[in-house]
């Protein structure tokens, strides 16, 4: 190929070139070389920008006769390796750039990025080029990870990941056992399958790969146990204030938990919870199903189930999180200055600002308001732990607990026998996981079933049915951790496309972007000398 001329303008860089005559070219059908020229025609190719300007190549190429009499083609157009592709008006270099940007940023984002690079392409064209990229050949993994993810609303999807290479394989809408079993039958060779405690995936793996070892993920096992501990703490919410330090005798103010309970009961949300609790309990005691109660009260079935399982209306109340004030460290100084005779909230605010206080003047004014009425200043009081906090105290390793927790947890366990009964199985299970020893698992499940606590007995029944996979999850190094990371990536790709991506496009991007990252990561790695 020889360059004829180069024209540079503010709008574009145009390069005129032509292929050399007399050089043989291979037929695009049979591959036989030919020099018999039929005619010439011009191809206009777009290339990556040069010095910030679009680059256009006006290439004159030959149309040749195919001298193979058995070839169905009579004439063919010659191709320039590395510059032209059949039916393509972009150079391979520009085509790879468009495809990579489409994989990373999808339609609208890809079109905007290309516009920054001075390449005009619509979002529809970017998506079209993206969907034309062929997926990498699927190699059946030895260790397979299976997990579900939320597509939109109540619709879920299934993601399969090669746990060895950490690359996603495919995804589809739904999480039924039949589809998973069909995929496993079409791709035999899976030896280990990591999953959560889902019965659906358990049945699908059993049907599609009966010889595969199923591993119940340790994270999901621990998460399920933590939720049961939180349920027990919610059922014994009245015991949680026992974790607070004892109140001194000279402090005649009402305890913080009583103040909180009274304020909650008199609030609008508290009255609503009490009324719903009474209505649901009255209807479910008659033997009616949760669905019929939900239809009559206009509630969701899961809401009815939550109120029906609760023992008191306080269990279904969501306590607002504690919000400590930035003024709390300066209350002693405010009291001291007030006793010294300073009554101006503005001056007090300026003095606190000099000490590092960044809050508003109004907060200082409200803090000293009780002092003007002859009342003591409102001091922050520690609130009892929430059920979630109590569950976190119990599930945290003793060596990783803070002195604050180590001081309060023994008081809570001594006051509440149910939580004390829960603490021992949690620590025993943690020991099994730490030591990777599943030998105590049968005895642990038996003690869980005989504990008399409904959340633990229900968990024991579910784990007993899946005890072989649970034992593998405890003893083997395999887990679904790689799935969780890939699901986070799926959510990121969904947000980049504003949640409008269909399953085929989402599958294309999730699979291709993982391979794209791996490819560029391998390129950036410098081999040691």
C-alpha positions, 0 to 999 in steps of 0.5 A, a space after each residue: 500500500 502506498 500513501 498518495 497524499 495527506 490533507 490536514 484541516 481543522 475538521 479532519 485529517 484525510 489520508 489518500 492511499 492505494 494498494 499496489 498493482 501487480 501484487 497477488 491477493 487471496 480470494 476471500 472465499 477459497 483463499 487462492 492468490 490472484 493478480 487478475 484485476 477487474 477494477 478499482 473502487 474507493 473505500 472510506 475508513 474511519 480510524 482513531 483520532 490523530 492529534 485530536 482530529 478525526 482521521 479518515 482514510 480514502 483507500 483505493 483497492 482492487 477488485 480481482 477475478 478469482 482464477 479458481 474455476 470451482 470457487 463460487 466467487 467470480 470477483 472479490 475485493 482485496 483486503 489490507 491486513 490490519 487496516 480493512 475488514 470485510 463490510 467494515 467502515 472502521 479500522 480494526 483499531 477503532 473497532 476495538 476501541 468502540 467495543 471496549 468502550 461499549 463494554 465498560 460504559 454501555 450505550 449512553 456513557 460510551 457514546 459520550 466518551 467517544 464524543 470526547 475522543 472526537 468520534 461521533 457514534 450514537 448510543 444505539 450504534 455503540 450497543 449494536 457493536 457491543 452485542 456483536 462481540 462474541 463471548 469467550 468460549 465457555 469452559 466447564 469449571 471444576 469448581 462452580 459458584 452459584 448465587 442469585 441476585 435481584 434484577 428488579 422488584 421481586 424478580 431475581 436472576 442466577 449468576 454462575 462463576 468459575 470459582 477457580 479463575 474468578 470469572 463469570 460464566 453466564 447469568 439468566 433470569 429466574 432461580 429455578 432448579 430446572 434451568 440450573 440442572 439443564 445447564 449442568 447437564 449441558 456442561 458436564 464436568 463440575 466437581 464442586 458446587 458452592 451455593 447458599 442454603 437455597 433448596 432450589 439450587 440444592 435440587 438443581 445441582 443434585 439433578 444436573 450434577 449428582 456426582 458434584 460435591 455441594 458446599 454450603 457457603 460459610 458466610 451464608 451459614 453465619 449470616 443465617 445464625 446471626 439472624 436467628 440470634 437477632 430474632 431471639 434478642 427481639 423477642 426478649 427486648 425487655 431484657 436489653 436494658 440490663 446491659 446498661 451500667 447500674 444507675 446511681 442512687 442520687 440520680 432520680 431521673 427516670 431510666 432512659 429505657 422507660 423514657 424511650 418506651 413511653 415516647 414510643 408508645 405515645 408516638 404516631 408510629 407506636 399507636 399504629 403498631 399497637 393497632 395493627 398488632 391487635 388486629 392481626 393477633 385477633 384474626 390469626 387466633 381464629 385460625 385464618 390464614 395469613 393471606 386472608 388476613 392480609 386481604 382483609 386488612 390491606 397489608 402485605 402477607 409478609 407484614 401479617 406474618 411479622 405481626 403474627 409471630 411477634 409476642 408484643 407490639 414493641 418487637 415490630 417497632 423499628 427504633 430510630 438510631 441513636 444520634 449523639 450530639 456534637 455538643 455532648 463533649 461541651 456540656 460540662 463547660 456550659 454548666 461551669 460557665 452558667 454557674 459562673 454567671 454567663 447567661 448569653 447563649 451567643 457568647 457561650 457559642 463563641 467560646 465553644 467555637 474557640 474550643 473547636 465546636 463546629 455546631 450551630 448557635 441554635 443548638 447551644 441556645 436549646 441546651 441552656 434553655 432548661 438552665 433558664 427555668 431552673 432545671 438541670 441541663 439535659 445530659 446524654 444518657 446511654 440507650 440500651 442496645 438494639 436487638 441487632 447490636 445485641 446479636 452483634 455482641 454475641 456473634 463477635 469473637 471475644 478477642 475482637 470485642 471492645 471493652 465497652 462490649 466486654 463490660 455490658 455483655 456479661 450483665 445482659 447474659 446474666 439477666 436473660 437466660 434465653 440469650 445466655 442459652 444462645 451465646 454458647 451454640 454461637 461460640 461453638 459454631 464459630 470454633 468449628 469454622 475457625 478450626 475447620 472441624 465438622 466432627 461436633 456438627 451432629 451434636 451441635 445440631 442436636 443441642 440446637 434442636 433441643 434448645 427450646 428456642 423456636 428460631 434455633 430449632 427451625 435453623 437446626 431443622 434446615 441445617 440438618 437436611 443440608 448437613 453434608 453441604 454444611 460439613 463441606 462448607 466448614 471443612 473445605 476452603 471453597 466458598 461463594 465469596 467470589 460470587 458475592 464480588 461478581 454480584 456487586 459488579 452486576 449491580 454496578 453494571 445495572 446502575 451504569 445503564 440506569 436499570 434498563 438493561 435486559 438480561 442479554 445485554 447485562 450478560 454480555 457486559 458482565 462476562 466481557 468486562 471481567 475478561 477485559 479487566 483480566 486482559 488489561 491487567 495481564 498487559 500491565 504486569 511486568 515480568 521480573 527480570 
